[in-house]
């Protein structure tokens, strides 16, 4: 894989004999492929999921990376079990219609 060349490091050092400051440029060894490993771009990965999680939801997310999409289709065809646990509050309405909004209406509830 081709990648950019390492960045240069710029040091300002004082010459011990003349006392003058000098600017010295050298290869930054912390930016080499040996130190960092291969550099990946976002385009290098193809990530797909069976059922993406919605906002305010949590759970196990099954994804495939690059060439494993065939396996993902097999899992999807197997109709994996979905289980929902719902929590709610009776008698309150918020301005955003979710738990994070400001309560704008309240009602009483009796059995």
Secondary structure, 3 states (H helix, E strand, C coil): CCCCCCCEEEEEEECCCCCCEEEEEEECHHHCHHHHCCCCCHHHCCEEECCCCCCCCCCCCCEEEHHHHHHHHHHHHCCCCCCCCCCCCCCEEECCCCCCCCEEEECCCCC
